[in-house]
Amino acid sequence: MFMGEYQHTLDGKGRLILPAKIREGLGETFIATSGLDDCLFICTRDEWAALAGKLKHLYLAKPEARPS
């Protein structure tokens, strides 16, 4: 999982362009979904499975319950 802030651009069709360095780290298949606090989660399949397992047990309306 990548953490931090990244500058991004959208192409003419509104698609997010990921830098090659990030794409290489993700492999051929990955999960991209809306995250918390207006963020985007982009994870490998294994990282997503681990994160999803944690999210199933949290009350996400409370910021202190969110994974860091």
Secondary structure as GFF3:
##gff-version 3
##sequence-region A 1 68
A	DSSP	alpha_helix	20	26	.	.	.	ID=ss1
A	DSSP	beta_strand	30	34	.	.	.	ID=ss2
A	DSSP	beta_strand	40	44	.	.	.	ID=ss3
A	DSSP	alpha_helix	45	55	.	.	.	ID=ss4
A	DSSP	three_ten_helix	63	65	.	.	.	ID=ss5
###
